[in-house]
Amino acid sequence: MKPIIALLIPAALGLAASAPVVNRAPLAPNAMYSLPLGSVKPSGWLRKQLQIQADGLSGKLDEFWPSVGPDSGWLGGTGESWERGPYYMDGLVPLAFLLDDPVLIAKAHKWVRWTLENQRADGGIGPAKNADWWPNMVMLKVLTQYQEATGDARVVPLMLKYAKYQLASMKAVPLKEWAIYRWADEVVALLWLYNRTGDADVIELARLLHEQGYDWKGHYANFQYPGKVAKKDAVLKTHVVNNAMALKTPGVWSVISGERGDREAIRQIYDVMDRYHGMPTGIHGGDEHYAGRSPVQGTELCAVVEAMFSIENVTAILGDAALGDRLEKIAYNALPGTFSADMWAHQYDQQPNQVLVNVDRRSWTTNGPQSNLYGLEPNFGCCTANFHQGWPKFAASLWMAMSEGGLAAVAYSPSEVDTTVKGVRVRVSERTEYPFDEAISIAVQPDKAIAFPLLLRVPEWAGQASIRVNGKAERDVRAGSFHRIERLWKAGDRVELRFPMQVRVVDGYNGGAVVERGPLVYSLKVGEDWRKIAEHGPAADWEVRPASAWNYALAADAKAFEFVSKPMGKHPFSPDGAPVALIGKGRKLAGWGMENGSAAPPPSSPAESAAPLERLTLIPYGAAKLRITVFPRLKE
């Protein structure tokens, strides 16, 4: 294992340190609070990943894709005027300011400036021809991030005027279609606004949204969809993205209701979704509606990034360490698994067992034959506009503030923190190659000695975790919890964490095996033959054909795997750039073949085979664009 050396490097932040804004009465307090955008910035490999995103579709999309081009209705033009402009900004704004990229910041300014300068007299915002509340909900999220990053004094008055306009209008023009199911996304922005204004009309609007919105708490308490939904039964409440957004709904509402049952409902939601639609990467299946647990069903990219945003919000409200585990699992597996390594192409649907990417009529619930292509806008352009929020919001949520003052490490990745704790500027530098490596080094630098609690999430899988403060071992370090260190912190204090990553073989679909190590899920490395099938200016659509066998039953003895590593490269989420791998053994299953354009569901385990025993290379799921993730277990 490569040694990780504790370094004390001040965060290169463009703005002065700022403190979080906490819930004001009568709102129920959170366990934690998000730090203002820019307080946490990525470093190391994570910053490089965001830079790859900036150099790919995220940074260039507006230059050639008409939906977010200069004729967008969100720039005053006559073009697309619904969700795509706000979706794009919801990722571009945090990406721009986390990278301190002047070109991207200028683009963000251009988009947000139009909304700020063109509020109508009645308080309405956005393109005049848009008669739907839903796109405005996304734009409110954009505005909250922009204000935190820039301090623009126009944002809060505009949002408050808009809230009063919406409150006065919604009885005559109620929520419709998508907004009925996504109402909690606006409540997130309204809570932000109320904490800065104390205006009672803001909470009244939130209550009206709750009244007109769908009852997700009741939906999961009386869940009616234990398997794949037939096309004839597909409705908005079974839609995968609506459900990804719903993962936060009772928790967000609990801040207003103050009801313990609303917070407890969050755990029920995740239990239900895991039981009936859970995928090995922590996300739920849905292509484009509930699709069950078969690894040949898909999951829409919009659902991945929206589930991450939901978990980030609910983690702050509940302070539950298990949510941090899930956030990492999705971020380090499902998210990169659906992009090309250079992030110039993405999928609409990803499959855990994905052995062929091409135009074909697969067993999707409702999606079309282009859904698993890597391309510009396979199947539908919503993910093209929306995927940009995944990495930046994850980076911004790595650290949160404690309700009583202090800091919490919610998820782990190289990062820099610059914030204020009890009126004192505190900088934190996290050095690590996690999730590829098990060592994490944290340096704490307050401007003056100050006592505050530091919470460090210990993953559920880290049974032998150790934490040292200035070389002294901490006691009672328990997996699946936040370890609390409360002391007088001084400049130069160092915290060293080690989360031993043992190989785990967990149960998968049809009795199969899924291999994990740390937060990473491992998949069979299948040879990839990429073929360009269409060009879209600087972007392209690609099919990917297998260049090696994939139909193996796995010898599923966790102790028999060999772990190998190599130095981190530019593209850690690529087949050849993955810095870690596992070497196992398996035998081919002659009877396991293709079905409806995909690998057939894995045969029941244990599976017999007389084929020769072969060495198999498994790499992180996010690096394998063709892969087998749920293996039949080999009968020995």
QUIGI-V414258 format. One record per backbone hydrogen bond with DSSP energy under -1.0 kcal/mol. CO is the residue of the C=O (numbers start at 1). NH is the residue of the N-H. E is the energy in kcal/mol with one decimal. If there is no record, write none. Layout:
CO	NH	E
CO	NH	E
//
This chain:
11	13	-1.5
24	27	-2.1
31	403	-1.5
33	401	-3.0
36	39	-2.7
39	418	-2.5
41	416	-2.6
43	47	-1.4
44	48	-1.7
45	49	-1.9
46	50	-2.1
47	51	-2.2
48	52	-2.4
49	53	-1.9
50	54	-2.3
51	55	-2.3
53	59	-1.0
56	60	-1.2
57	61	-2.3
60	63	-2.1
61	64	-1.5
61	65	-2.5
65	68	-1.7
66	69	-1.7
69	72	-2.0
71	79	-3.5
72	75	-1.9
72	77	-2.6
73	76	-1.2
80	73	-2.3
83	87	-2.7
84	88	-2.4
85	89	-2.1
86	90	-2.2
88	92	-2.5
89	93	-2.4
91	95	-1.9
92	96	-2.9
93	97	-2.0
94	98	-2.2
95	99	-1.6
96	101	-2.0
101	105	-2.7
102	106	-1.9
103	107	-1.7
104	108	-2.5
105	109	-2.7
106	110	-2.0
107	111	-2.0
108	112	-2.6
109	113	-2.7
110	114	-1.3
111	115	-1.2
112	116	-2.5
113	117	-2.3
120	123	-1.9
124	120	-2.7
127	130	-1.6
133	137	-1.4
134	138	-1.3
135	139	-2.0
136	140	-2.1
137	141	-1.3
138	142	-1.9
139	143	-2.4
140	144	-1.9
141	145	-1.7
142	146	-2.5
143	147	-2.5
144	148	-1.9
145	149	-2.1
146	150	-2.2
147	151	-3.1
152	155	-1.1
154	158	-1.8
155	159	-2.7
156	160	-2.5
157	161	-2.5
158	162	-2.4
159	163	-2.5
160	164	-2.0
161	165	-1.9
162	166	-2.9
163	167	-2.5
164	168	-1.9
165	169	-1.1
166	170	-2.1
169	173	-2.7
176	179	-1.6
178	182	-1.3
180	214	-3.1
182	185	-1.6
183	187	-1.5
184	188	-1.9
185	189	-1.1
186	190	-2.5
187	191	-2.7
188	192	-1.6
189	193	-2.2
190	194	-3.1
191	195	-2.1
193	196	-1.2
194	198	-2.8
199	202	-1.4
200	204	-2.1
201	205	-2.2
202	206	-1.9
203	207	-2.2
204	208	-1.8
205	209	-2.4
206	210	-2.2
207	211	-2.0
208	212	-2.3
209	213	-2.1
214	216	-1.4
215	219	-1.8
216	220	-2.1
217	221	-1.7
218	222	-1.6
230	233	-1.6
231	234	-1.2
235	238	-1.7
238	290	-1.4
239	243	-2.1
240	244	-1.8
241	245	-2.4
242	246	-1.7
245	248	-1.3
246	249	-1.3
248	252	-2.8
249	253	-2.6
250	254	-1.7
252	255	-1.0
253	256	-1.3
253	257	-2.9
254	258	-2.5
255	28	-2.8
259	263	-1.1
260	264	-2.4
261	265	-1.5
263	266	-1.0
264	268	-1.1
265	269	-2.3
266	270	-1.9
267	271	-2.2
268	272	-2.7
269	273	-2.5
270	274	-2.4
271	275	-2.2
272	276	-2.1
273	277	-2.4
277	285	-3.3
279	282	-1.8
283	279	-2.6
286	300	-1.2
287	365	-1.4
287	366	-1.4
287	367	-1.3
288	240	-2.7
289	287	-1.4
290	229	-2.5
294	297	-1.7
295	353	-2.7
298	286	-2.6
299	350	-1.7
300	304	-1.3
301	305	-1.9
302	306	-2.2
303	307	-2.3
304	308	-1.9
305	309	-2.0
306	310	-2.4
307	311	-2.6
308	312	-2.6
309	313	-1.9
310	314	-2.6
311	315	-2.6
312	316	-1.3
313	317	-1.5
314	318	-3.0
315	319	-2.7
316	32	-3.0
317	31	-1.0
321	325	-1.5
322	326	-1.9
323	327	-2.7
324	328	-2.3
325	329	-2.2
326	330	-2.3
327	331	-2.7
328	332	-2.8
330	335	-2.5
333	337	-1.8
335	338	-1.2
336	339	-1.5
338	347	-2.1
340	343	-1.9
343	57	-2.2
345	340	-2.6
346	375	-2.6
348	301	-1.8
350	299	-1.2
354	627	-3.1
357	544	-2.0
360	362	-1.3
368	371	-1.5
369	360	-2.1
370	373	-1.9
371	348	-1.8
371	349	-2.5
374	542	-3.4
375	346	-2.1
378	380	-2.6
381	385	-1.6
382	386	-1.7
383	387	-2.3
386	389	-1.3
387	390	-1.6
389	393	-2.0
390	394	-1.6
391	395	-2.6
392	396	-2.3
395	398	-1.1
398	410	-2.2
398	411	-1.6
400	408	-2.8
401	33	-2.4
402	405	-1.3
406	402	-2.2
407	455	-2.8
408	400	-2.3
409	457	-1.5
414	43	-2.1
415	430	-2.9
416	41	-2.8
417	428	-2.0
419	426	-3.0
421	424	-1.9
424	421	-3.0
425	447	-2.7
426	419	-2.4
427	445	-3.1
428	417	-3.0
429	443	-2.6
430	415	-1.4
431	441	-2.5
433	436	-2.0
438	499	-2.6
440	497	-3.1
441	431	-3.3
442	495	-3.2
443	429	-2.5
444	492	-1.3
445	427	-2.1
450	489	-3.1
452	487	-1.1
453	407	-1.7
454	485	-2.5
455	409	-3.1
456	483	-3.1
458	480	-1.8
459	462	-1.3
461	463	-1.5
462	465	-1.4
466	498	-2.4
467	474	-3.2
468	496	-2.8
469	472	-2.0
472	469	-2.7
481	458	-3.2
483	456	-2.4
485	454	-2.8
487	452	-1.5
489	450	-2.1
490	493	-2.0
493	444	-2.8
494	470	-3.1
495	442	-3.0
496	468	-2.5
497	440	-2.5
498	466	-2.2
504	516	-2.9
506	514	-2.4
508	511	-1.2
509	512	-1.6
510	605	-1.1
512	508	-2.8
513	631	-2.6
514	506	-2.8
515	522	-3.0
516	504	-3.1
517	520	-1.7
520	517	-2.4
521	621	-3.4
523	619	-2.6
527	547	-2.5
529	545	-2.4
531	543	-2.5
534	541	-2.5
536	539	-2.0
539	536	-3.2
541	533	-2.6
541	534	-1.2
542	374	-1.7
543	531	-2.8
544	357	-2.8
545	529	-2.4
550	552	-1.9
551	589	-3.0
553	587	-1.8
554	556	-1.0
554	634	-2.8
557	560	-1.8
562	583	-2.7
564	581	-2.1
574	578	-1.5
579	566	-2.3
581	564	-2.5
582	618	-3.2
583	562	-2.3
584	616	-2.9
585	555	-2.9
586	614	-3.1
587	553	-3.0
589	592	-1.7
593	600	-2.9
595	598	-1.6
598	595	-3.5
607	635	-2.9
614	586	-1.9
616	584	-2.9
617	525	-2.8
618	582	-2.8
619	523	-3.2
620	623	-1.8
620	624	-1.2
627	354	-1.6
628	524	-2.7
631	513	-2.9
632	554	-2.7
633	607	-3.4
//
